[in-house]
């Protein structure tokens, strides 16, 4: 039984790796080793080139046209259908476009559950400060309350314009909201915490202003 190939992170193997596989019966013959090296080197170079594509077209590191190519695979363009945000953005910069692609990729792998949706938010917006409340109304509608955030204006505009269409099939997204008083929990029954509170503490929600 042959050994399993090494993990992809161990590629590409250098020429010396393949030359090291030659047995002692032959590896002491310079002409033979030189011939094998000449034959194998093009394949080593090809392997290195193919391996480099993993970084070139990595959604976390790609830029410019390469990121656009990732967008073709993912199915999301940096060119928006209509202007968003106060500056009427129609073409996303790399940083915001990368966030959109990461959201679409995560949505394509989503299990459709509310806990899974929280996981996607944590994955897409890792490293950013935010607090979100996802409300399933149990009537095939839902909405999201963003309690606190450091998102850029463009990302918030993408949210409110439906570019992060993270909802189960057949469920209507009613929109994105924020507390009417910043920093306060929203009004609700059945819970008493930093996100939801009852009379005297909880505040109404209002459409997210961008």
Residue pairs with C-beta under 8 A, 6 or more apart in sequence:
8 54
11 47
11 51
12 44
12 47
12 48
12 50
12 51
13 44
13 47
14 44
15 37
15 40
15 41
15 44
18 36
18 40
18 44
19 27
19 33
19 36
19 37
19 40
22 33
22 36
26 32
26 33
27 33
55 61
56 62
56 66
57 66
57 69
57 70
59 67
59 70
59 74
59 98
59 101
59 102
59 105
60 98
60 102
62 69
62 70
62 98
63 94
64 94
67 78
67 94
67 97
67 98
67 101
68 77
68 78
70 101
71 77
71 78
71 97
71 101
74 101
74 104
74 105
74 108
75 104
76 100
76 101
76 104
76 163
78 91
78 92
78 97
78 100
79 90
79 91
79 92
80 89
80 90
80 91
80 92
80 161
80 163
82 90
82 161
83 89
83 90
84 90
84 154
84 157
84 158
84 161
84 163
84 210
85 153
85 154
85 156
85 157
85 210
86 153
86 210
87 153
89 154
89 157
92 100
92 154
93 154
95 152
96 152
96 154
96 155
96 158
99 124
99 125
99 155
99 158
100 158
100 163
100 164
102 123
102 124
103 120
103 124
103 163
103 164
103 166
106 120
106 123
106 124
107 120
107 164
107 165
107 166
110 116
110 117
110 120
110 166
112 168
112 169
114 134
114 136
117 134
117 166
118 132
118 134
120 166
121 130
121 132
125 151
128 149
128 150
128 151
129 148
129 149
129 150
130 146
130 148
130 149
130 150
130 151
131 146
131 147
131 148
131 149
131 195
132 144
132 145
132 146
132 147
133 144
133 145
133 146
133 147
133 186
133 195
133 196
134 142
134 144
134 145
135 142
135 143
135 144
135 145
136 142
137 143
137 174
140 170
140 171
140 172
141 171
141 172
141 173
141 174
142 167
142 171
142 172
142 173
142 174
143 173
143 174
143 175
143 176
143 177
144 159
144 173
144 175
144 176
144 177
145 176
145 177
145 178
145 179
145 186
145 205
146 156
146 159
146 176
146 177
146 178
146 208
147 178
147 179
147 185
147 186
147 195
148 182
148 183
149 156
151 159
153 210
156 208
156 210
157 210
158 164
159 176
159 208
160 175
160 176
160 207
160 208
160 210
162 173
165 173
167 173
175 207
175 208
176 207
176 208
177 205
177 206
177 207
177 208
178 205
178 206
178 207
178 208
178 209
179 185
179 186
179 203
179 204
179 205
179 206
180 203
180 204
180 205
180 206
181 203
184 197
184 201
184 202
184 203
185 193
185 194
185 195
185 196
185 197
185 201
185 202
185 203
186 195
186 196
186 197
186 202
186 203
186 204
186 205
187 196
187 197
187 198
187 199
187 202
187 203
187 204
187 205
188 196
188 197
188 198
188 202
189 198
190 196
191 197
192 198
196 202
